[in-house]
Amino acid sequence: MPRTRDTSATCTLMVEVSGASIPVVVTRKRVKNLNLRVKADGSVSLSIPATTSLRAAQAFLDRRAAWIAAHLE
């Protein structure tokens, strides 16, 4: 059976930051890199290439949890 990939344009992943679960809006776009943003209102978004798996996006968010925490302060 072939592996299927979630190709929906937008979804939400969670990342643990300082003991709290923070929702991250993940959007598939025509980009080459993963682009992580923390907005002034405290929302977090991640743009990923269409070919990037959600597993890879979650791993990226887990590695960047300290960066997210620093920018939420």
ABEGO torsion letter per residue (X at the ends): XBBBBBABABBBBBBBBGGBBBBBBBBBBBBABBBBBBBAAGBBBBBBBAABBAAAAAAAAAAAAAAAAAAAX
